[in-house]
Amino acid sequence: MMTKAPLLGTPWRHAPRDRAIGWHCALPAREAAVPWSIFHGRVGAWQGLLDSLAPAGQRWLLHLREPLEFAAALLACWERGDSVVLPADDRPETLSGVDHLTRARLGDVTGGHRAGPEARIPRWGELDADALALSLYTSGSSGEPQRLDKCFAQLDAELGVHAHLWPLEGRLVISQVSHQHIYGLLFAILRPLCEQAPMALSLCRYPETLSDWLRRLDETRHSDDIGTLNAPPGTVLISAPPPLERLPQELDWQAAPRVLSRIHSSGAALSHIASEHALKVLGVPVSEIYGSSETGGIAWRIQQRDECWTPLPGIEIRDDRHGALWLRSPFLSSTDWQRQADRIALEDSRFRLLGRADRILKVGGKRLSLTGMDRTLGTHPDVIQARTVSLPERDTRLGAIVQLDPERIPLDHDSRRDLIASLRQYLSSAYESTVVPRYWRFVDVWPTNAQGKLSNALVRQLFRDLEDHRLPRWLGVSFEGDERCQVSLEVPERLLYLKGHFDEQPIVPGVVLVQWSVELAREHLQLRGAFQRLERIKFPQLLLPGERITLILAQSRSEQGIRLSFTLQGRQGIHAAGKIVFTPQETHDDE
């Protein structure tokens, strides 16, 4: 039954105090549940902090990784008559870019205020349907991230549709996506609050964690030792294409079909192969949601039933003579028809997505459809997907990002040169040589940001070595916990450090490999502290121009300092390895 006012009805105020709102998925069943009474105390604690900082009616920057603590801080702001700005991430440049909009920072960021541990009785206020609830940011996939303001009525309308289509009915919500963005916020935070369903107390970032949690939840279902709070009747997984595409089959997934009731995915359309892979591994079909930060949800589908998308209740859809999608939505502030960047083919009341509307660019004085070139590259037998991009810093010459199977990835200068020649030849049947991409980036995993999008920031990162010849060619990063990652790199043939080292056969100096390790650890692992010393450094194999390498980084912390371990390996073996020790004090000014 559809809830008329799931948000504006403020159901969190009246939830049974002994029912679970949080769930420690990694703890024994008896210790897993966090009741609403504890959560209400956290809302009150945050209100106490806010009262000490400023009178009501403020706008706060809010960033917190823990879902339940984020929810407590958010409700504390709303019930006090405040609104929040949700930065897309916690990078210093992101935070400083939105500081001017807010009174202060709240949460787990540099300079952020956090509520103390003492519980307080919360004060309940009034939620005005037309008042500003929050501001968040677009993914940046079609330009610089843009701020979007959402009022309570907009959020309420979308939450009502979700509750009608996919009622939680007390199921546990496990999220693999950030709640700093609209999809994660709605599905992983606001829906559990409004439907009085429990949420996992931390994000489930890794498949090993998901496998372990599902196994524990399966055991909980059959346990007599669950304390006074009932175990959730099922689990809903809030996911996205990247984690679903990368589910390793070798993990133990036997509990998944018994525990999982539903899987949601958004951010981008799942390929049919990825959808079948997720079904095979987890035993539950994926319910995909199509939409954007600007529009909210638009439509949904389950590929095993049909490839067509069904508009969400209340969404009106039409096309134009160019096939562009137009919509009217109760989730938007305007009731006018809004044109979208995607093309569709209508089939009765549903539609198929045909890809983005053409991206037209002038290259060499000629009009060129980048979308058409993407499609042409995508038909090459070795190519999984491709995206051509304009590089303004290179006189609008084109770059190409191409995803290949891992065994097709070039590992050295010669194989890379041959692959580029092959792809250029493939394009020559349809395009003049003057418009064919000049700069190529080959990846085995499609690069995406927290919203599952190939953003402009990622594109700049993939091609940044063109502007700074001291840098390696960055081709993606994967994480194994918060303190360990693997970075895919190539050695640019025009690397500055190759000059004079040596004339007969250029090689990358060892000190440069150490420098890259430190810089990339600071970028991806938020390594802090001043350099202290090197330990057990070795350079077993020479590293040559054009070679592809994997940099494995891991850091550990203690009172004595931070120890960074690095290993740089390629097809010839290990090129560099060792440890670097840093002081525990922060010496970099990131504010």
N, C-alpha and C positions, 0 to 999 in steps of 0.2 A: 504494500500500500504506500502510495507516494506521500512523503512528509511535506506539508504545505510550507512550513517555515523552519527548516532544519537548523539554520544558523540563528536567525532572528528569534526563534523560540528558546534559545539559550538552554538546551537540554543538559549541559554539563552542570548546571546549578542544582539539578534535582536528581542526579544519578544516585543510586543506592550506594551509601558510603562504604559498604563492605564488598562491593563488586570490584573486579579488577579493571583498571584502565591501562596499566602497564604490565609487561611480562618480560622477566629475565630469561631469555631463551636458553642461555648457557648454564643456568643454575638448576639444581634438583627441583622437582615439582613443588615440594612443600615451601621452598623459598622463592619461587618464581614470580608470584603475583604481587603487584603494587596496587592497593585499593584506592578508590576515589578519595577517601578521607586524607590519605597522604598527599595526593595530587592537589586537593584544595588547599592544604597547608603550604604547598609550594607556590600556588597562585598568590596567596596572602604574603608570602615571603618576598616575592618579586614586587608586589604592590608597596610593601614597606620600603624596599630599596628605591623605587620610583618616587615615593613621597619625599624621601630624603634628598633627592636630586633636583626636583622641580615640581611646581604645581601641575594639576591636570591640564589636558589640552595640548600636550606636546607631541612631537614626532621623533621617534627613536630609530636608530640603526640597530637591527637585530640579526645576529648570526650565532646560532648554536647548533652543534652537530647532534646532540642527544635529542631524539624526537620528543620525549615526554617533557623534558626541561624546556625545550623550545615552545611546546604547547602551553606550558604554565606561564612563561614570560609573555607570550602573545596574548593570552586571555587576561593577564594582569594589566597589560596596556589597554586593551579594548574596554574592559570593565571600568577602567579609570577615566575613560573618555579620550584616550590617546590613539594614535595610529603609528604604524611602523613602516620602515623602508627595509626591504630584504635585498642586500647585496648579493650578486650572483656567486661570489666566492669570497675568500678571506685574504686575497692578495693585497699588499699595502696600497698599490695603485688603484685597485677597485674601491677599497674603503675610503681612501682620501678623495676619490671622485664623487662620493655621495655624502661626505661629512657636512657639506654646506647646507644640506637639506634637513639635518636632524639636530636635536639638542645634544645627544651624546651616544656613544656606542654601548650596546648591551651584548653580553655573551662572551664567547671564547675567542675573541680577537684582541690584537694589540690595543691596549687602552680601554678594553671593554669592562663594564661594570657587571658583577654577578651577585645574585642574591645569596645571603648567608644561609646556613643550614637550619636556622630556627623556623619552625612552622608558625604561621599566623592565620587567623580567620580572615578569609577574603571578603571584600566589599563588592557587592553586585551593583552594577550601574544600569544604564540604558543603552541599547544599541540602536542608533538611528539608521534606518534603511538607506538613506541617501548620503550618509556621512562617509568620509574616506576611511576605509579599513586598512589598506596597505598599498604600498608601491613596490613593484618588482621590475625585473629587466628582461628584455627579449634575449634570445640566444646569440644574436650577432651573426647568424648564418647569411643574412642578406644585407649586411651593413654593420655599422657600429651599434652596440646594444642600446635600445631605447627604453626609457622609463615608462611604465604603464601603471596608472592609478586604478584601483578597484574599490568600489563602494560595497557596503554590506549586502545590498540588494542583489548585485551581480553575483557575488559568491553564493548567496542563499539560493538563487535560481538554479545555478549549476549543481549545487549539492543536492537539491531536491530531485533533479533528474537522475543523478547517480544512485541515490537511495531507492528510487523507483525501479531502475533497471537492474541494479546489482546490490540488493540489500545485504548488509554485513551480518545481521542477525547474531551478533555476539562473537563472530569469528575474529581470530587474531590477525592483525595486519603487520606483515613484514615488508619493509621497504628496501629496495636496492638503489633508490634515486634520491637526489637532494631535495629537501623540502624548502630550500631557498627559491625554488622555481614553482610555477603554478601547478604543474601536474603532481609533483610530490606533495606540495602543500595541501591540495584538495584531497587526494586519495590516501595519503599516509598520515596526515595530521587532522584536518578538519572533519573528514568523514568519521574516523573513530570517535572524536569528541562529540559530534552531532548525533551519532547512532549508538553512543555508549558502548563501544566495542574496544577491546584492549589493543594496544600497539606495542611492538617490540621496542625495548629501551635503547637500542642502538641500530644504526644502519647495518645492513648485511651486505658488505662490499665484495665479498669473495665467495666463490662457489664452494670452497671447503667449509666455510662457515655455514652456508645455507644447508649443505648436506648434513652437517652435525646438528644444526637446530631442528631440522625436520625429523631426524632420528630421535632426538630427545623428546620432541613433541609427540611422536608416535608412542614412545614409551610412557609418556604422561597420560595418554588416553587410556592405558591399561593399568595405571597405577592406582592403588588405594591410598597412597600417601601424598595427597595434594592439599592438605590443610583445609581451611574453612572456605576457600574460594574455589569454585569449579574451574576445571580446565576448559579452554576454549573449544567449542564444538567443531572447529575447522580453522583453516588458515587461508588468507588471501595474500598473494605475493604481488607487490607493486614493483614492476621491473621496466626494462627498456631494451631495445635491440642489442646494444653491446654485450651486456651480461648474458642474455639469452643465446646469442650467437656463439658465445665462448664456453658454454657449459661443457665441462670435460666428462665424457662418458665413463671414464675409469673410476670415478668416485662412486660411493655407495648411495644410490638413489631409491632404494627399495621402499623407503617410507614415504616418498613424495606423493604417489597417487592415493595413499591412505590418509594423508594429512592435508594436502592442498585441495581446497574447494574451487579456487579460481586464480587465474594469473592475468594481470593487466600489463599492457605494454604501450608506451607512447613515446613521442619524441621524433620518430621516423617510422615509416612502414617497414615491417619485418619482411624480408625476402621469404619466398615460399620454402626455400631450403631451410632457413633458420626457424620458421614456424614448425616445420615437420621435425626438425632436430629437437626443439624444446618439448614438443609433444612426446617424442620417443624417450627422452631422458627423464622428464618429470611426470609423464603420464596424464597430463591435463592440457587441454587446448588453450591457446592464448587468446584472450579478448583484447584486441587492439583498439586504441582510441586515436582517432585522427583529429588534430586541431593545432592550435598554436598559442603562444602566450597572449597574443593580441586578441584572438577570437574566443579562447576557451575551447572546450570540446565541440566538435562538429559532427562526427559520425563514428561508428564502430563496426567491427566485423570479427568473425572467427573464420580463418582461412579454410579450415577443414569443412566448413559448410558452404562457403561461397567467397570468391575474391572481391565481390562488390561490397561497398560501404553503405550502411544504413544510417541516415541522419538521426541524431538524437531527438527525442521529443521536443517540439517547439522550434526546431531549426528548419528554416525554409531554404531550399536549394534551387538554383537555376543555372543555366550556362548562357554564353553569348555566341555570336557567330564565329569567334575565334576559339571556342571551346573552354574559355576561362570560367572558373567557378565563381559564382556570386551567392551570397548568403545573407539572411536576416536571422538574428539570434537574440533570444531574451537574455543572454549572458553579456551583451554589449550595452554601452550607454546610449548608443544611437539605434533607432528603429529603421534606419535607411538600409538599402541593399549595399553590401560591401564586396568589392572585387578582391579576389585572392590571387596569389601567384601561381596556383596549380591549375592544370587543365583536367577536365573530366569528360567522361562519356556517360550521359544519363541512360539509365535502364529502369523505366517506370519510376518508382519513387526512390530508387537507389542509384549509385553511380560507381564507376571505376575511375581510379586515378591514372592519369596518363603522363604524369611528370610535371615539372615546372614549366610555366609559360616560357617561351623562348627568351634567352638572355642574348640580346643583340649588341654587337660591339663592332666598331670600325677598326680593322687591323690592316695596315698598309694601304689605307684609303678604300678598303673593301668592307661591305657589311657582312658580318659573320655571325651565325647562330652558334653560340657556345653550347646550348642545349643539344643542337643537332650533332655537333662534334662529339659531345659526351656519348650520345647514343651510338654513333659510328664506332668509337673506340670500344664501347661495351659489347659490340658484336665480334670483336677479335676473340679467337678461341682460347687464348691464355688470360684474358682480362675478366675479372669478376665485376668490377665497376670502375668508372673513371669520372673525373671532374676536371674540366679545363677552366683556367682562371686567368684573368688579366693581371699583369704585374706593372702597375703604373710607374714604379721606380725603374723599370727596364724598358721605357718608351712604349708601354702597353703591349709588349711582346707577351706571348702566352706561355703559361706553365701548365703542366698536366700532372695530376695526382692519380696514380693507377694502382688499384689493388689486384694482386696476383696470388695464386696459391703459393704457400711457402716454398715448395720445391722449384717454382719458377722465378723466384727472386734472384736477381743478379748479385754475385758476391765479389766481383772484382771489376777492374776497369774494362777489360775486353768483353766480358759477358754483358756488362751494362751498355757499352757502346753498340754491341750487336743487337740487343733488344730494342734500343732506341731507333736504330736504323730500320728494324723490322716494323715497328709501329708507325714510323714516318712513311715507310713504303705502303703500309696498309691504308693510311689516310690519303695517300697521293691519288688514289682513284677517284676521290670525291672532292679534294681540296688542293688548291695551289700551294706550292712549297712555301710561299711567303707568309702563309697564315697558319702553317702547322706549328704546334708547340715547340719551343726551343729548349725549355727547361723541364726536366722530368723528375718526378719523385715516385719511387716504387715502394709500396707498403704491403705487408701481408695481413694487417688488421686495419680496418678503416678508421682514421683518426676522428674522434668525436669529443665534444666537451661534456659537461655534466648533464646537459639537456639532450644528449644524443645527436648533436648537430655538428657538422663541419663548419665551424665559425670562421669569420674573417681573421680572428686572432690566431687560430690554428694554421690557416693558410699562410699568414705572415711568418709563423714559426717554421713551417716547412721550407720556406724559401729565404730565410733570414741570412743564410750563409752567402747569398749573392751580394748583400750589402756590407757584410762584415767578413772579410776574408780570413779572420782569425778563428772563425767558428767551424765546427764540424757540420756536416749536413744532417739535420735532425729529422728522424723519420717515424717517431712515435715512442710512447712510453707505456709500460704496463706495471701495475703495482702488486706487491705481495705483502700486504699489511701496510701500516703507516710508516714503517722505517726501512722498507726495502723496495727497490724498483729495478726494472730493466729498461734501458734506453737503446733504441735502434739508431745507428749512426752510419754515415759513410764519410770517407775522407775526400773532400773536394780536390779536384786536380789543380785548382788555383789557390790552394791554401797558402797563406802568406808564409808560414813557417817552413815550407818546403824549399824556399829560395836559398841556395847555397848549402843545402843539407841533404843530399850532396849532388854535385853536378852530374856524375855518372848515373846514379840511381837515387832520386829523391826519396827520403824516408821521414816520417814524422818524429821529431825529437821526443824523447821520453818525458822531459819536463812538461811538454805540451799535453801529453796524455794525463799527467797528474793534474794540470791546470783544468782540463776539460772535466775531469772527475769531480773536482771541487765545485766548479761553476754549476754543473748539472745537479749536484747534490743540493746546492743552495736553492736551485730553481724547483726541483721536484720533491725533495724531502725536507724543505725548509731548514736546512742545516744552518746553524748559527754558531757564533764563537770565532775567536781569532786563531789562526794557525799556530800550532805549537811545535810539532815535529813529525817526521816521517818514520815509519817502522816497516822493515822487511820489504822494501820496494824492489821489484825485479821486472826486467823487460826481456822475456825469453825469445820473442819473435819480432822481427822488424815489421813495421806497419807502412804499407805503400799507398800511393795515391789511388783513389778509386775503390779501395777495399771496403767491404761492408763489415761492420763490427757490432757486437752487443756489449754494452757497458752495464755491469751488474753492480749496484750500489746498495750498501746496508749500513745503517748507523746504530750505535748503541750509546746509551747515556749513563753516566755515573757522576758522583760528586767530584771526581777527579777531572772530568771533562767529557768530551764527545769523541768517540772513535769511529771514523769512517773507513769501512772496508770497500775496496773496489777491485773488480776484475774486468779486464777488457779482452774479449775473445772474438776470434773470427775463424774463417775456414782453415787457416794454418795452425790454429791453436791459440794459446794465450799470448797476447802482446804486452800486457802490463798487469800487475797485481800488487797489492800491498795495503797498508793501513796508514791513515793520517789522523793525528790527534789534534783536537781543538780545545781551547779553554772553555770552561762552562759559562763564562760571562758573555753576555750579548754585547758586541762592539759595533754592530751595524745599525745605523739609524734608519729604520724602515717606516717611520711614522711621517 
